[in-house]
């Protein structure tokens, strides 16, 4: 190991150099010296051009890239892409290395760690008992989605994990021979990577997406989440100093996983009742496989003999019921008990999944009625160990298994249903018409709809009939709700718990889902209706509105006030939902609708207003943040974002989406995954317990001082953004020509189509490929556009003189966490933009006047935004206060640039080959070109990281 006492970046640089050298060795051996020399020539030219910015160097690089043969293009693109993949692995490992080094050197705990959060809260006078009290009623839930921004195959991600593990091993002391063996192992993994196809050759199915997501449970969540619980338990003082003292039971579950995969139908015709059933089945199988393996391992560990140490009476009885008749284990009550537990667990797996999952033969046994019975048996073992001086043994494996059962149950993760409100409306309209209740539901005004839906909720007779044939859409919708009802009976109510209504615009949008639940057996008739039976706890799915556009965010608090005031809803929230109602906020669509600044401000205002609506009704608010990878889609630091939330919006309740490539970057490695979960938990603790009257008053004062300024900035930013995107003639043509959006739509990266409708309108394009495309062409426009015009407008027309306005904005950036986080996220985006490369993408637009007009506007706005950021923050250089991120971006840009240049050239060839008709003239050549484009998309996404 090389000492890094004077240079903390040295270990990372050494790792990257090593990986780069080994990649070069693999390329030279596999492709020959000529290809290796070509790659090295391109690399050196790109580094020189990036370093010196000489136009002559730029032209030389462009000329050299144009000279590459199709085979050379493929090799160059793969080389640069894999180098960026390897750099990412090294950076992730370096983060872990630095966190561990700070612990070993007894430095202050890392910001965002649980240790840091607990220390901060204790310093503020908040006791461990108060923190435990909060956790008893907390829900933190990362929700995995299958949104299509993950371009890497699982095969390559698996090799990445092996390389990361080998890098970690190199940090330990080794002999020279051992170090050589590790280097050979790294060489082997990198050779595997080079000889593995980088791209999928067929589009992912929903079944593929389910399996990809489950791999993160096996590698990370099942092991890491119980570890996090144990760590927090110790920090909160639940375990006393005596290691032989009683080991406390599991913490009440506060951190659990959610999923949209298999249940998110919004715009994805491939998701239906069958995919929901498959997702539930595969999740349950994954949980049972883990429990069976851990129980089997416990049997090997708990070898205590009754001849040497007694066991509790309850443990003895459990052993007797276990059915183990082996004479070899007659004096080993724990093993005999575990034989019976294993048999019952195997029987439960067969009952719930229809599969025989036992890894060894198990005697016939009665299945557990639910995970609670399994947990109770494990509790008997734990109590006996605690009572007989074996608490340290319980800590080895049993404690984590008990916590896992409490968190994951037999369902593993809660699957959300999601569908667009217009689909629910059409489904109800058909049911009402075919039942003779209302011939034209769609023509009713809102008040009439609400009245009709409330009557139907109180009506015991069904609308749907098994004897009436319905449209395919209505049949599919009824089937998925019925599947959800059956799943809750099989796996428990947490298996499917939420029905999210996309594009919620009215109260009737939410009531329609309650009526559909009544029609499909999720809600008994008249439960919650005035004079009817009160709903039981956990009954039915929580109907969750999703407010996505700028108008929807503005109207959302009013819609929720009306919804929560309905007697049926009041009863459901109070009894079935334990006084909690969830609201989902859409970051992606609000950004695409109104731009970066207006989206963030609208979200902030909506959250504040929702807090007041819920507080007035004594209902707890849980916000579900629909965040993506890019800053334009709510990306950036989750820790900082949570701490910057308005007071009262966290309060121990938060869910947020983890999407696309963000899932693998956060969770493919167990150590990194634990760190991200720790950040999320720490931020929730801090934000919830800091929600005192004093902090709320301070936030109100900041809002009063700066709110009008933000109103001014938001209005100006939205005018600028919408003027460009929605009001500029020809902008859609410019976007589709100057970005690889069409080529991205052809990538096999997800089961969901790129557009809601097959049109060329920006309005119909999904927010995810919209943002992904801007990232590829290095403009990242959704993460900054409009901010420069907004600040410029304020400096021209705001209150006071210009100097006072500048000072006012600077004070906002210093004092207000919301605005400071906004600027910080935008700064990260701007550091990844490159107008020189973006101008080359603009050359793909065939119409010169259109190209100059629109790119000129974008360029002017970028200049305004850069100047505004410098003025407000006082920083002359981007990321001056984040040197590690600045270094990371700087070091990788020279490897991303050639990929951009090649992508442009390949897109030009590909589109020329297709011609105006869209028909391919030369299939083999066009296929190779398309493959090259897709390889560049992969590499650029890897290099820029959070671009999806």
Helices and strands as residue ranges (DSSP letters): H 10-31, H 33-52, H 55-66, H 70-104, H 114-123, H 128-135, E 139-144, H 154-170, H 176-194, H 206-216, I 217-221, H 222-235, E 258-259, H 273-301, H 313-321, G 327-329, H 333-353, H 371-387, H 391-396, H 398-408, E 414-420, H 421-434, G 441-443, H 446-458, H 472-491, G 493-495, E 496-502, H 507-519, E 542-547, H 550-565, H 567-571, I 572-576, E 580-586, H 587-594, H 596-616, E 620-626, G 631-633, H 638-643, E 653-658, H 661-667, H 670-689, H 693-725, H 731-738, H 741-745, G 762-764, H 767-776, G 781-783, H 787-797, H 802-815, H 817-832, H 835-842, H 848-873, H 883-914, H 923-944
